[in-house]
Amino acid sequence: QVQLVESGGGLVQAGGSQRLSCAPSGIIFTIAMGWYRQAPGKQRELVARMTTGGSTNYADSVKGRFTISREQRNTVYLQMNSLKPEDTAVYYCNAVLLGSKNDIWGQGTQVTVSS
């Protein structure tokens, strides 16, 4: 079964930047790919998503600071700038598969923003 492999998390100071990467371990056909996050005690929420047609949508809290991008073979990136302590969460990559009822998820990568 194809997995999504994430990288790029870690500790960063407020105001800093980080880039997350996500690549599938095999060939997949997707409708959309995106990033979600879950902070302690909170529900998982959408951060940014991009369709195969290139349309994007962002959470209001990250607009103007985060940018999602995509390369060939469904590698997706999340560039995070001007990070805030409230951005601290586990970030998960997500793929909505063509012709499937089930999404696939990455294992999650921790992003911690210190004040």
C-alpha positions in Angstrom: 0.0 0.0 0.0 1.3 3.4 -0.9 2.3 5.7 2.0 2.9 9.4 2.2 6.3 10.2 3.6 6.7 13.6 5.3 9.8 15.5 6.3 10.8 18.9 7.5 9.3 19.4 10.9 11.2 20.5 14.0 11.7 23.4 16.4 11.7 27.0 15.1 11.5 30.4 16.8 8.5 32.7 16.3 8.9 34.7 13.1 11.0 32.0 11.5 10.3 29.7 8.5 10.1 26.0 7.8 9.3 23.9 4.8 7.5 20.6 5.0 7.7 18.0 2.2 5.5 15.1 1.4 6.1 12.4 -1.2 4.2 9.2 -1.9 6.1 5.9 -1.7 4.6 4.8 -5.0 2.4 5.9 -7.9 -0.9 7.4 -6.9 -3.6 9.3 -8.8 -5.0 12.1 -6.9 -7.8 14.7 -7.0 -6.2 16.9 -4.4 -3.3 16.9 -1.9 -3.0 19.0 1.2 -1.8 19.6 4.7 -3.7 19.3 8.0 -2.6 19.9 11.5 -3.6 18.9 15.0 -2.6 20.7 18.1 -2.9 19.1 21.6 -6.5 19.0 22.7 -7.8 20.3 19.4 -9.4 18.7 16.3 -7.5 18.1 13.2 -7.9 21.1 10.8 -7.2 21.9 7.2 -4.2 24.1 6.7 -3.9 24.2 2.9 -5.0 22.1 0.0 -4.3 22.1 -3.8 -6.3 20.3 -6.4 -4.7 18.6 -9.5 -6.1 21.6 -11.4 -4.0 24.0 -9.3 -6.8 25.5 -7.2 -5.8 26.2 -3.6 -7.5 27.0 -0.4 -6.0 28.0 2.9 -7.2 28.3 6.5 -7.8 31.9 7.4 -5.2 31.7 10.1 -2.4 30.9 7.6 -3.3 33.0 4.6 -0.5 35.2 3.5 2.0 33.2 5.6 1.9 29.7 4.3 2.1 28.5 0.7 1.3 25.1 -0.7 3.0 23.9 -3.9 3.2 20.7 -5.9 5.7 19.0 -8.1 5.6 16.0 -10.4 4.8 12.6 -9.0 2.6 14.2 -6.3 5.3 15.7 -4.1 3.8 18.5 -2.2 5.4 21.2 -0.1 4.2 23.6 2.6 6.3 26.7 3.0 5.6 28.3 6.3 6.8 31.8 7.0 6.3 34.2 9.9 5.5 31.3 12.2 3.7 31.9 15.4 3.5 29.8 18.6 -0.1 29.0 17.7 1.1 27.2 14.6 2.6 24.5 16.9 1.0 21.2 16.0 1.5 17.8 14.3 1.2 18.4 10.6 -0.2 15.7 8.4 0.0 15.3 4.6 -3.2 14.1 2.9 -4.1 12.8 -0.5 -7.6 12.4 -1.9 -7.3 9.6 -4.4 -9.1 9.4 -7.7 -11.7 6.7 -7.7 -11.4 5.9 -4.0 -13.6 6.6 -1.1 -10.6 6.7 1.3 -8.0 9.3 1.7 -4.4 8.4 2.6 -2.5 10.2 5.3 1.1 10.6 6.3 2.5 9.7 9.7 2.6 13.3 10.8 5.5 15.6 11.5 5.8 17.8 14.6 6.3 21.5 14.2 7.0 23.5 17.4 7.2 27.3 17.3 8.9 28.8 20.4 8.0 32.3 21.5 
